[in-house]
Amino acid sequence: MEDDARKFIQELEEKRGSKIRWKTYSTWYANSDGVQREYGVFLYRAGDSFWFEDFERIPTFLGFPIKQKKDAPKYIKYEASFPMEQVKDTKPVTRATAERVAAGRLEPKFAKTANGWQRVFSQIVEMVTLSDGTVHFFELMDRKQFLAQLASKGEQ
């Protein structure tokens, strides 16, 4: 691991008061409160909670920064977490379904699990429903690793 990455992880561990036991990058994120991040979030487990945060993305062309439009929305950092014990359900759904839920056009309880054909021909995201009704959507690189972390609640 590079020194910058190692320092970043150390700072997160100090901030959270716990070792980071697992980490990944979700290439797309949304939730039932209407928050959506097209360029994803850094998702990690510290203690018995999942934390996630996004980072400002500066558009580039061939490695050179592209000047933003004056009316472009200002970047606002998004950071949140949820305790593992609050996870009521998790299932794979299509990104189109997730976008409808995030936009308020579909109630989360009507979101259907992606079928075999959809898993082959559609983008799939993990729908994580919490006991308070909040829903998070993560486009994970490895769903099985995320589920293994959920199954290991309480293990330190």
N, C-alpha and C positions, 0 to 999 in steps of 0.2 A: 504494500500500500504506500502511496506517495506520502510525503511529509504533510502536505496540505490536507489530504484526506484523513490522515491519522489524527491530525490536530482538530479537524472538524468533528470527528467521531468522539474524541476526548472531551471536547467542549459540550457536545450533546449529552454525554454520559454525566458530566458534572451538573449540567442544567437539569437533567431528569432525576439525578440521584440514584442511578442504576446503570448497570452494564447494558449495552445494546446487544441483545441476544440474536437478532435477525434483522436483516435490512434488504430492501429491494427498491426498485423504482417502478411506480405505476405510470404507464405511458399516457394515461388519460384518467381524469378524476371528475366526479360530480357528486352532488348529494341532493336530498329531498328539500333542502332549503334554497335551492336554485343556484348554488355555487358550482361553477364548472371551470376546470383547468385543462385547456387543450394540450398543453405540453407536460401534463402530469405532475406528480408529487413524489417526493422522497418518503417512503413508507418504512417504518422500523418499529421494532418491539423493544421497549425498555421496561423491565419489571413485568408486571401483568397488564400493561397497557400498550396499545398501538398508537403511535404518533405519526403525523404526516405534515409536510410543509412543502410549499412550492418555492421557486426561485425565479427572479426576474430573468426573462429571456430577451436578449437583444438580438433582433433579426439581423442576419448577415447574408451576404451574397459573395461566394468565393472567398469567404473568410473576412470580408470587409463589412463593418457595421453599416446597416441601411438607416438613413435618417428617418426618424418617426414623423408622422404627420402632426401638425400642431393640435388637431382636435382628437388625436388618439387618446384613449382612456389611460389615465395614470395607473401605473402598477401599484397594487395593494397586496402586500404579502398575506398569504393565507396559511394558517397553522392551526391544527386541532388535534384532538386525541379522543380515544374512548377506551374504557377498561374492558378487558377481555370478557369479564363475567357479564357485561351488558349485551354481548352478542347473542341474539335470540335465534337468528337464522342466517344462512349464507347459501347462495345459489348462483349458478351462471345464467346470465340473461344476455340478450343482444344489446349492443350499444344503442341501437335505435330505441329499444324499450327503455333503457336507462335515461336517454335524452328526454323521452316523453315524461317520465317520472320527475326528473329534475326540473322540467319546465312547468310542472303542475298539470299536465294534460292527461295523466294516468295515475290513479291511486296505486301506491306500492303493493297493496294486497292483490291487485289484478295483474301484476307483472308475472309473466309465465317463464318457467325454466326453459332455457334454450334446448331445442330438440337436436337430434343428430345432424340433420341437414343444416340447420342454422349454425351449428358448431363448426361445420366444414366451410360454409359459404359466407358467414357473417363475422363481424368483429364481436368478440365475447368479452364481457366484463363481469366481475364478481359483485353481486348485490349483497351487501352486508346490512342486515336489519338489526337495530338495537332495541332493547326492551322499552325505551322511551318513545319508540316509533320513528326515530331518525333513520334514514337510509343513506348509506355511502356506496358509491360505485367505484371500483378500482379495476383498471385494465392491467392485470398482473402478468408478469413474465412467466411465473410458475405457480399456478393455483395450488398444486399439491403441497408446496412448501408453506404457503399461507395457512392452509387447512391443518397442516402438521403443527404449526405454531398455536393455532386455536386449541388443538387437542392436548397441548402440553401446558394448559393453565396451571398455575401454581408451582410449576417446576422452576427452580432457580439455578 
